[in-house]
Amino acid sequence: MQKLREAFGTFTTGVTVVTTLDAAHNPIGFTANSFASVSLDPAILLVCMSQKSRSFKAMTSGAGFAINILSADQKNICDVFSQANTDRFANLDWRIGPNGYPLIASCSAWFECSHNKIIDAGDHTILLGNIVDFGQSDAAPLILSQGKFNA
């Protein structure tokens, strides 16, 4: 399993934080680098998440989610969302987006999505999202390659 993880790690990727609100309207989120555009017309993206994630129920049972593409200077945010902290949003600059999902300030880009399809795939689930709103900045993205972050 570790060798497979290392082989996948040779693919350079950006780093995202996927967010939504739980049933009590508290913001939740997790880091993900398994993210891709699927279609421009209609606008659809995908993100993969572990079925063991503490965020799994909220991410799959709500109406949608947001993708926050972290900027090069947001490695600390990646670290916070990669750990099992009780309140990942406590010291974070964020806001509720136009469609009701948590958006992290100063990201390279963000997308708010409604659920299109939820597909079980081994020990992960693929969330297909219809993009309902998005924005971007001039900030360079945080990049992950072979287990190391680069700007």
C-alpha positions as CSV (number, residue, x, y, z in Angstrom):
1,M,0.0,0.0,0.0
2,Q,2.8,2.4,0.8
3,K,4.5,1.8,-2.5
4,L,1.2,2.5,-4.3
5,R,0.9,5.7,-2.4
6,E,4.4,6.7,-3.4
7,A,3.7,5.9,-7.0
8,F,0.5,8.1,-7.0
9,G,2.7,10.8,-5.3
10,T,4.7,11.2,-8.4
11,F,1.7,13.0,-10.0
12,T,2.1,16.7,-9.1
13,T,-1.2,18.2,-7.9
14,G,-2.7,21.2,-6.2
15,V,-4.1,21.0,-2.7
16,T,-7.7,21.7,-1.8
17,V,-9.9,22.0,1.3
18,V,-13.4,20.7,0.7
19,T,-16.0,22.3,3.0
20,T,-19.7,22.2,3.8
21,L,-22.0,22.7,6.8
22,D,-23.0,19.8,9.0
23,A,-26.6,19.2,10.2
24,A,-26.1,21.7,13.0
25,H,-24.8,24.3,10.5
26,N,-21.2,24.1,11.8
27,P,-18.5,24.4,9.1
28,I,-16.5,21.2,8.5
29,G,-13.9,20.3,5.9
30,F,-11.0,18.1,4.9
31,T,-7.9,18.3,2.6
32,A,-8.0,16.6,-0.8
33,N,-5.7,16.5,-3.7
34,S,-7.9,14.1,-5.7
35,F,-9.7,16.9,-7.5
36,A,-10.4,17.4,-11.2
37,S,-12.6,19.3,-13.7
38,V,-15.0,16.9,-15.4
39,S,-17.0,19.0,-17.8
40,L,-17.2,22.7,-18.9
41,D,-20.7,22.5,-20.3
42,P,-22.4,21.7,-18.0
43,A,-19.8,22.8,-15.4
44,I,-19.0,19.7,-13.3
45,L,-16.0,18.8,-11.1
46,L,-15.1,15.8,-8.9
47,V,-13.3,15.3,-5.6
48,C,-12.6,12.0,-3.8
49,M,-12.9,11.4,-0.1
50,S,-12.3,8.6,2.3
51,Q,-15.3,6.7,3.5
52,K,-13.7,6.8,6.9
53,S,-13.6,10.6,7.0
54,R,-15.3,12.3,10.0
55,S,-16.8,14.6,7.4
56,F,-18.2,11.8,5.3
57,K,-21.9,11.9,6.4
58,A,-22.2,15.7,6.1
59,M,-20.4,15.8,2.8
60,T,-22.7,13.1,1.3
61,S,-26.0,13.9,2.9
62,G,-26.1,17.7,2.4
63,A,-27.1,19.6,-0.7
64,G,-23.5,20.3,-1.8
65,F,-20.0,21.5,-0.9
66,A,-17.3,23.9,-1.7
67,I,-13.8,23.4,-3.1
68,N,-11.1,25.8,-1.9
69,I,-7.8,25.6,-3.9
70,L,-5.2,26.6,-1.4
71,S,-2.6,29.3,-2.4
72,A,1.1,28.8,-2.1
73,D,1.3,30.6,1.3
74,Q,-1.5,28.5,2.8
75,K,0.4,25.3,3.8
76,N,-0.5,26.0,7.4
77,I,-4.2,25.6,6.4
78,C,-3.4,22.3,4.7
79,D,-1.8,21.1,7.9
80,V,-4.7,22.2,10.1
81,F,-7.3,20.4,7.9
82,S,-5.1,17.3,7.6
83,Q,-5.2,16.7,11.4
84,A,-8.0,15.6,13.6
85,N,-8.6,19.0,15.2
86,T,-11.9,19.6,16.9
87,D,-12.5,23.0,15.3
88,R,-10.5,23.5,12.1
89,F,-12.2,26.9,11.5
90,A,-11.4,28.5,14.9
91,N,-8.4,30.6,13.7
92,L,-9.2,30.7,10.0
93,D,-10.3,33.6,7.9
94,W,-13.4,32.3,6.1
95,R,-16.9,33.3,5.1
96,I,-20.1,31.8,3.9
97,G,-20.2,31.9,0.1
98,P,-23.1,33.0,-2.1
99,N,-24.6,29.5,-2.0
100,G,-24.1,28.8,1.7
101,Y,-20.8,26.9,1.8
102,P,-17.7,27.9,3.8
103,L,-15.0,29.7,1.6
104,I,-11.5,30.2,2.8
105,A,-10.0,33.6,2.3
106,S,-7.0,34.2,0.0
107,C,-7.3,30.9,-1.9
108,S,-6.2,30.6,-5.5
109,A,-9.8,29.7,-6.5
110,W,-13.0,28.4,-5.1
111,F,-16.0,26.6,-6.4
112,E,-19.5,26.1,-4.8
113,C,-21.2,22.9,-6.0
114,S,-24.5,21.1,-5.7
115,H,-24.4,17.4,-5.7
116,N,-24.6,15.7,-9.1
117,K,-23.7,12.1,-8.2
118,I,-22.1,10.3,-5.3
119,I,-20.2,7.2,-6.4
120,D,-18.7,4.5,-4.1
121,A,-15.3,3.5,-5.3
122,G,-13.4,1.1,-3.1
123,D,-12.5,2.7,0.2
124,H,-13.3,6.2,-1.2
125,T,-16.3,8.0,-2.6
126,I,-16.3,10.2,-5.6
127,L,-18.4,13.4,-5.2
128,L,-19.4,14.9,-8.6
129,G,-20.5,18.5,-8.2
130,N,-22.4,20.8,-10.4
131,I,-20.5,24.1,-10.2
132,V,-23.0,26.8,-9.2
133,D,-20.5,29.6,-8.5
134,F,-16.8,30.2,-8.5
135,G,-14.1,32.7,-8.2
136,Q,-10.3,33.0,-8.5
137,S,-7.4,35.3,-7.4
138,D,-3.9,35.9,-8.8
139,A,-2.4,33.8,-6.0
140,A,-0.2,30.9,-7.1
141,P,-1.5,27.5,-5.9
142,L,0.0,25.3,-3.3
143,I,1.6,22.3,-5.1
144,L,2.2,18.8,-3.8
145,S,4.7,16.5,-5.5
146,Q,6.3,13.4,-4.0
147,G,5.1,14.2,-0.5
148,K,6.7,17.7,-0.6
149,F,5.1,21.1,-1.0
150,N,6.4,23.5,-3.6
151,A,5.3,27.0,-4.6
